[in-house]
Amino acid sequence: MPDLLTIDNLRHRRGCCFGVPQSTLVARCTVAPCDEDAIGRIEEGLVELLEEPLPPRPEGEAADLRAASLCAFAAGAVQRENRLPVATAYSVQALQGQAGPMVRLAVPSAEEVACAQALQWAQAAVNALAAGLPPPGDDMRAKLKPHAPPGLNTFHIVSAALAVGLPVQRIGTTLTLLGTGCHTRAMDSTLTDATPALGTKLAKSKADTARMLRQAGLPGGNNRLVATEELALQAAAGIGYPVVVKPDDQEQGRGVSADLRDAAAVSRAYAAARQVSDRVLVEKWAPGFTHRLTVFNGKVVRITRRIAGGVTGDGTRTVGQLVAAAQQLEQHRRTLRRLGRVLLVVDEEALGLLAQDGRDATYVPAAGEYVRLRRRDNINAGGENQLVPLDGVHPDNLQLAVDAASLLYLDFAGIDLITTDIAQSWLGTAALICEVNAQPQLGTRSEAGLYERLLQELVGKTPRVPANLLIAADDTALAAAFARLQAQPPAGAYSAAHGLWVGGRRATEPFKNGFLAARALLRRRDVTSATCLMAAEEVERLGLPLDKWDRIVIEGVSNPRTVRVAAMVRDHAARIGTRGGAATTVEQEPA
């Protein structure tokens, strides 16, 4: 049986096109005849394979276009599931073909190789499901992971920017530029262009952070830096059990061991901490849950309670049985699919924690009783994060987080407050700030719109400078347009392959092409308005260097390339305009 979809002629464009507001993979897709039963099998199978809900089917959409649309959607969805920051936009457009119905697919791309792999997987999945066969194996994470930015924040920041229509340029793996010209802001994960190096340096050391907090009258940890196992044991005895042993300069819970109650546990914990750092702290343990209070520009914007990996009793099942049941929950099944292993198991660590209270895996917790099975409370150790409403937190605790961030000169900060009851003031409890993070992770399941709100506050109400694009049909039109720009410079700045002109002066050397020159101009902080010159050939080959323009003018003779580029630009402008904001004005002027 022939495949339903045959995809070829893949072309990666570095710029925007066909309504996709970022780099785009464009391909030709031939669709064999199919019926509604095949579409039903494809939709049912993709629901099981993908985490995102399928896009609704437009009224009257033919089966062949629906199959191609599902393929393009799946290629984007599998990238997003594997933390490649791509827009939800894609394009499927019918073409005139000779071997049957033919369409053009335009798929968002964060990285060329990864996007091609995702499209190949989507094609194989749709073909298999249409034929009633098993879909391809779930090995996409292994293939796509090397192409994804490290951590979670860059993925969420770029995804949120694309969702709200902010111009985005990525530089390297984590640096993200938002906006254009003088409105451009930069982020590296949650470090911003306003985050001082001094603040990040202070927060890097938990010992220095605790010292600053204590000297300011805030609840910093009682800890000691130790250089040997013997000194760690002496520190634990001097501080008093139970204690925490942790690296001084690591994040995400690496090397942390909590609630240590004897010398043997401290010795093991010291060895574990030394595997990841030469600087080890012994700190007095504080009861309660860790609460991450995220501060941005002097306000607490999000609070989560970290729950270490464990189980909650029902009065009838043993710890071992509760763990087996928890492994079937979607949270742990998702981890199994992503990592190939489950994080919540009854292992040596879990048995050690149970033994501290004279229990083992056969213990039956009372209904509602929480049994901790991990010494770290991070998600990557099997824990979970629970959102805490801001109105459920005592005002003193909110102010404490703001004060701690200010003390370390941080605009963005994650304040980790350990307390038994976040609704009670820290002033009347044994609360403790165990860490201040200068580059806080906001998590994989943040409340709806959080990143979008933070980005809009960061860039303000005007993230774009006025921008016009001149597209020259051929070399003659290109030379004439450049000569006109030099003779009568537009207000603001302008770019061409010859270089950038800002404030009436030439500011750079030449570029390889007009696309790269436009990108460079649009991210300069001294640009208040931009006019960019490109050749039609560059637009056709590379796409547009910006998703939205105030005005696009196509100049020169009408030839097949000019006709194609004009159609491409108009199509893109119309699609982008339907997703917020006015459509770009596109004009065509003869030579």
Steps between C-alpha positions, in 0.01 A plus 500: 500500500656836401566764764232761551753786518819540300711799608795636304671821393571613857631857521597669823449876511677695773225760500122520521260394227148366441378629834770333711666768720844335517733279299295272280538161333310497171428171322294359217254226593314270260185348651357170376120456497363435849163469668350614827577167665872563446465850643327354804785254557758778465319727746444223753865395483642851527289564810690214665841602365492874569445700818335793321136484388450473126404816310131522414411404146377794291155452361510343155873413512569212262648177631829542313554850641405377848764227481767750393388748769526234771852416379610865519341539844664183631842617378464815709344327800773237533761777495320690777462184709875455481564863602587647166344848504283518189180690430165326476448655155544288188374520143347248260418629153373306198723510190455389143665159462511231235531190718188562704398760760805697607544745786771724637579457869661775706608383845656713779864422568730577791785299349527370145604139563254451786209638298578270208509202738170606654334530157631157397360352821163670444487370143578144614241522780222625271579237236504217752182608677315550171586142404396363839860416593693578822660847498880542504683437826521779755867585451449866414620627839840341448521657153369845591647550848849601376339783301289642785623794711618402850257534789136594465489877508633572151242265351215665689625856443531458122170310482320775697654773286381327185156451651451872572660616174828636634789510252757238604859444404702220660876538529671172580327253732351720775527871414165634382436848359144632526366800310678709238732799492509721806226287660709182491540316829728203561451191715722202574258261663356729772808720516412832338707786363422677830624220729828614659801270494552576870160360589553178308841458663360546849215258439738240360635432851245371751742585781537863388125528448425367847755737653351803326149402604595447865690828519192676360277344766340252260478121555814371328623148564725400790777329306871432480731440206700180544797362308514141631268227619640540853416871501152418367441268795629762743275764345195274522569428867556869571190621317288215630310229317308478274707675234520554125818439300515677165738658251553872548491584129260264324135526393198278438568291807822346371685329783248600770412264787247615760376388842822319594483367855828321565869501414476215250239690298716814505803305376303361207351841423841670511635252245200564274539879524873485426424319174349821362688774687816574698302732726271315742265646759356345812183683603242469773193322360168685517165319509234570240472527125715712271303779336645670192391865495589646161564874507507723193553875514413523869186282492435136579356359179481129575520261794540124494523248780753225439386156603782247521440166334275298725151360547187594691332226694142377466493287815496169314796467265868462588771745391611252237148468361451877501824547305392242241167682459669841473723372219185460286405868535543722195775706668721194542402343166604824331836484678540138391438598137744790525781341702444128449470446877276588791632718781276383784609151603562316827879503490783535750430871551130439564569211736751713689244774560241244610751339736563834674150467644517125553299416188541306177311458172228296675398796715135605451468880528182644644258672264651836401842424653788605276805272497817654357716270286755747362751725680482759220176671414571572133292381208804326355514291818137386471337794677228731383421870514164625620390853412415712803256791454653834594201581717572189706838631614560726799597854388813485717625206294437681174691801629779276624550365148505851353748615765730202439506564125572867557777420749680305229428767233295260286219597264402136447548259791375175643480514879484154660318530833462194721200521729237273645222746416540764229179667624676588828751785530864396494553727800313260725625169363826314442500599133828500309620630163720214382593646162463801272515414131599775256382296201181336622325228305131573469406140431340288232143544614480869589161659531353618172644824371778545758788521252293718268426748780863515609623558146247773433609675818864462397463644149223750575210604280714586197734211419558596135651793315341601168643270231473510121635247251607574143522193274686552172400278208847467348855635520410814309213584734718415800775738392249777428327457836831509688609813314169665590544409869844661504385810314187548709545306826172408671428615853673276749735227378524279194667176398622330184756234421747791475462562879298696755452876515393638837460867584638608165823301528613164373514277805618160373687315232309316223290190565468179303147598397219743574325251728789492747536877478132548584524264797802692630327837461181386671681405819704817544400700806581832327240450225167683532367408155628263234495470122643175365600420142501143368509332161198297391728197467597532867139521613408194297796302629520619863158640588429827680736617778204627708153358549307829461582820312329834474546501125654276234572637155605274212688701236611420146395301196233232522652157441418147624710547815339836582156345455589213734650729762204739486260209552715365783521837676127568465413153626723544803368849577140380481559200727699696759241778497221260591684408823504846652602844386447669168611322186817623330442735210647339187552710187654427163666775300637459148852606416 
